[in-house]
Amino acid sequence: MIRPLVLSIALTLASGQAWAQMTFCQGDVCTEEVNGVKRTMTPEEVGKLKRQNARTALGNVECRHASSPETCETLMRDLFAQFPY
């Protein structure tokens, strides 16, 4: 299993098609860097990114550990409704 993974990584690096993307945010200003090229994200893109991050964080909540799992599930449905894609 490791051999095919190492081979695919080696082929990717050898082909020179390595791709990297990073996003840095300070408050409501986010900069996206792709292959060393930086650009400032638009306010709409920043809003979308923040909504995606909030929705992901909500997805990590496990209601089974709550003192009232039923109430937690109801609140989670209401919260997810606030973050439509």
N, C-alpha and C positions, 0 to 999 in steps of 0.2 A: 504494500500500500504506500509506503514512504517513497519507494523508488519511482513510481509514476509521478508523484507530487514533485519530487526533486527534479525529475526530467522536465516537467512542464514549466517549472520556475526557471530552469536553465535555458530552455528554449525561448521563453518570454524575454529574459534578460539579453540573450544573444541576438534576438531579432531587433533589439533597440526600440521596442515598442512599449517600454515600461511607462506606466501611467500613474500619476499621483494627483490627488485632489485633497485640499484641506480648506476648511472654512474657519475663520477667526471672527469672533464678535466682541465688541465692546459696547455694551448697552444696545442701542438700536442701530448701530453701524456694523455691518458685516462685510468682510473681505473674503472673496473666494480665490484660491490659488490653484491653478491647474497647470501642471508641467512648468512651474516657475513663472507663469503669467498671472499677475494679480489684477483683480477688478473689484470694484465696490458694488455690492448687491443693491438692487433697487429696494425701496421701502416695501413694495409688494412681495418681493422675493424673501425679504427678512421676515415679514408677517407669516408667509407660508412656512418657512423654516421653523419659526417659533411654534406655530400650530402643530406641525409634525412632531416636534420634540415634546410638546405637552401631551399629545395623544399617545406617543410612545411611553412617556412616564406613567400615564394612566393605565396603559396596558400592563405595566409591571406590578400594579396593585393586586394583591391576592386577598379577596374578601373572605376566604375560608379562615383567615387568621384574625378577622375583626371580631369585636365583642358582639356585634349583631350582623351576621353575614347577609341576612335578607335586606336590611337597611343599606348596607354597603352596596349590594348589587343594584338596588334602586338608584342610589346616588351615582353609581358608576354609569348607568344608562343615561341619566340626566346630564352628566358631565360629557360623555362621549357625543351627545347630541349637540354640544356647544362647539365641537371641533370637527365639523364635516370636512371631507376632502374636496 
